[in-house]
Amino acid sequence: MSSSTRSLTAPPDAFPVLRTEIAGVSVDELARQFGTPFYAYDAGKIRERIEDLRAFDAIRYAQKANSNLAVLDLVRREGVLVDAVSAGEVQRALAAGYAAAGDPPPIVYTADIFDREALDLVVSLGLHVNCGSPDMIDQLGQAAPGRSITLRVNPGFGHGHSRKTNTGGDQSKHGIWHEQLDDCLRRADHHGLAVTGLHLHIGSGTDLEHLSQVCEAMEKLALAAGRSITSISAGGGLPVPYRSGESYVDIDVYYGLWDKTRKRLESAFGHPVHLEIEPGRYLVAESGYLVSEIRAIKRMGGNTFYLLDAGFNNLARPILYGSYHPMSIVPRGGDKSERPLVDVVVGGPLCESGDIFTQTEGGFVATRNLPAAQVGDLVVIENAGAYGAVMASNYNSKPLAAELLIRSGQAHLVRKRQSFEDIVRGESIPATE
Ligand code: LLP
């Protein structure tokens, strides 16, 4: 499906509150087979979102959104390149079959610092680096002079769905400050590093209006950097609707703006300019479902709480940003009884009051209108494929959840639920004094 055949705004019935299946597979069956909670990813949806972006010369997946090896393998087979922000993400990319080097580079290390492990890995594997600080240029230049690099520039403005996901402007730690570009080009020269590209990413979950401003900034910066620039990256940030009425960015319009920018640079430079996009959320958010079981239903004054076996140890977005995720109820055992809608608070099992999925930014508890449910019914937290499992923790010594990839109506276990042994691996008790 191309972006032009999809409605740009999520319709009123985009997120049904009752469901029985995910990607053609019975959720009840999955829960029986794998236990709860688990994440399920619909491979077909990831492939559809990749197709939307084919106009760009390269799609580089920001794996921080979901770095399960099976997801990386899936996108690699679709010809999608990958971004890595740590030594661990580099190793994941390699484990999923990406080559270290190539043109364009299959893996790009993009960060604001090198920890020592990452610097060693980047140097020994010859990985391409997108430098987000002047110190990175010096450190790479000293360790591996003569390489090509790209620079991630902070254009002085940014925008995201939350202050915490805005990556531009002087409140953000990301990228090289735009007024320091010249100084950084000189630093690169000093080390014999060729600056072949620029990269701008202003934030996550932004909108077309803000994204469009990036093209203008890119053009100015690239012209200032000069003819050594042969590639530009639009970064990520494409939003997905989490509620009815919210919009997608019109990809055709967005691509058009970037293509014009690229063409103007090509005519100024007299050589081709490669255009990349670096989405995380857009490719995987809608593919992911966190499936949990209702383990208790309590009344607290006027509020009814559904307490699940999944909490912010599994999905941290609501407690971190007040993020809204669509939810649905799966009746157990084929129960088809009428389910009137009721207002409920949905929370998890953790010993912390903030363990509430229906909260708004600032920690205010809200309610959700869901079909009446019983202990044992399932709750599916939807659009959870991006920044879900990757931000999970072992808080309260809860194991990381199982992850499933559903492909052609078949569920594959792509991450086993952690065991107690996994949780305490590496811990030890010193011998008594
Ligand atoms: N490129 C760079 C350099 C980034 O820093 C990011 C996201 C992306 C690409 C991908 O952005 P996306 O297309 O996913 O918007 N945990 C937050 C999001 C943090 C995003 C961090 N950087 C959340 O759950 O909303």
Boltz pocket constraint, residues with backbone or C-beta under 6 A from the ligand:
constraints:
  - pocket:
      binder: B
      contacts: [[A, 62], [A, 64], [A, 65], [A, 110], [A, 164], [A, 165], [A, 167], [A, 201], [A, 203], [A, 204], [A, 205], [A, 235], [A, 236], [A, 237], [A, 238], [A, 278], [A, 279], [A, 280], [A, 281], [A, 282], [A, 317], [A, 386], [A, 387]]
      max_distance: 6.0
